[in-house]
Amino acid sequence: MPPASGPASSPVAGFSPSANIAQLRESATIAVSQRAKALRAAGRAILDLGAGEPDFDTPELIRASATAAMNAGATRYTPTEGTLALRAAVAKQATALRGRGETIGANEVVVSNGSKQSIFNACFALFGAGDEVLIPTPAWTSYYEIVALARATPVSVLGDEHRGFRVDPEMLAAHATSRTRGLLLNSPVNPTGTVYTQDELRAMLDLAERHGWWVISDEIYRRIAYEHPASSALEVAGSRARLIVADGVAKAYAMTGWRIGWTVAAPDVTRAMAALQSHTTFGASSVSQAAAVAALEKAAAVDPLVDAMVREFRVRRDAAVALFRSEPALQFVPAEGAFYVYFKAPGAGRIADAGTAFAATLLEQHDVAVVPGVAFNTSDWVRMSYATDLKTVETAVGRIVAAWRAEHSMAHANT
Ligand code: GLU
C-alpha cells in the first residue's frame, strides 16, 4: 500500500504551526545527541559530549524488581497521579528531607513521565498569559520553552559568570515586576554544574515567599554533587505553600529511559496537576513505577551504587577540569555537581553566537559533539557532558582545548 502521506520531511500543503507552537524551538540538548548518534551510525567516530544522560546501566536490583512486577501483573493502567506505592515512597523521602516534624503525604505527589513532564504540569497549572517567570540563566533549554507553552513570559536573570553564574536575591529582585508570578530554581545547575549552598537557596526562597511567587525547584541532579551535598528546597523553604519540587529517578539511578519523574507540592496544586495529566498522558508506565519504588525503597542496597556512580563522575570531572585548567585563557565554570562543564567559546566577544560556531567546528573538524550555549540562553558559551567513559572524556576535552587554543591564538594574531 502506498504511504498515506509523503515522507516526514516533505512540506504538507497549507500547514503552518498553530499559535501554541509557532515560536517553539526543538530541544537543542536532544537534537545534538540525536545528531551525534546519526553521524555515528553513518560511520563517523563521534565523541559524544552532548548527551545529558548517565552512561551507566540501571542497577540490576532495580531491573529485577521491574521484571518481577511485570510478571506479577503490573501491566495495566495505574492511577493518574501514580501508584500509591511510589507516591508513598516519594512522600517518605520528601518527609525525611523536610525534617522539622512535618509529614508530607502521598496526596502531595504526582508521578509523571519524567521530570520534564512534572515541570510542564507545574508551569501549565500555575502560569498563564501575562505572567512572568524568573529563570536564573543559563538554564536548561526546556524551562524557557515550557513557560512559553503556558503562554507566560520567561524572564532570564543572568548570573555572574565569575561566580559560576550564581544568581542572588538582588539580581532576582532587579528583574521582578508586578507581573512576576514564579521562579524556576535548579541546583545542581544544568548546564553549569553550580551547586547553591543552603544559605543561597534560602535567601532566594525567602524573597519568593515575601513576594508570593510560586517556586518550582528542579532537583533532578541533587544526588550528583562533589564539594558539598546539594540541598533540596524542601530542607530550607520556610513555607511549602507555594513550593513545587520536581525530581525523578533518571539521573541518580541511571534510569533516563524509564521515564519517571514527580512533583511534591501542596494538595490543591497536586490535584490540579493530576487533573491536567489525566487529559494528556494519564498514569506513567506501570513497570517503570515499580522499578522506581525499588530504587527508593531498597536504599541500603541501591545507595552505595549511586555513590559509586557519583565517584566515577567525579574522576571524570577532575580529568576534564585539569585539561581546561591547562589553558589559562580558557574560562570555564568549575563544575561542583551534575555532569557538565560549561566553558566560554574562543570567539566570545568577537562574533555573534560564538558558542554555536565553536560547537560546529568541534563537530565538523574534531568529531566532538557538544551543546551550544544559545540553548541555555548564553550564546558565548558551550556545554560539554562528561557522562561518558573517562578515556572519551580525556580525548574529547584534549581536542576541545587544542581547538580552543588554535582559534584563540589565531584571533589574537589577527588583532
Ligand atoms: N536534561 C538532559 C540534557 O540537558 C537530557 C535531555 C533533555 O531532556 O534536555 O541534556
Boltz pocket constraint, residues with backbone or C-beta under 6 A from the ligand:
constraints:
  - pocket:
      binder: B
      contacts: [[A, 27], [A, 29], [A, 30], [A, 50], [A, 51], [A, 52], [A, 53], [A, 116], [A, 140], [A, 142], [A, 190]]
      max_distance: 6.0
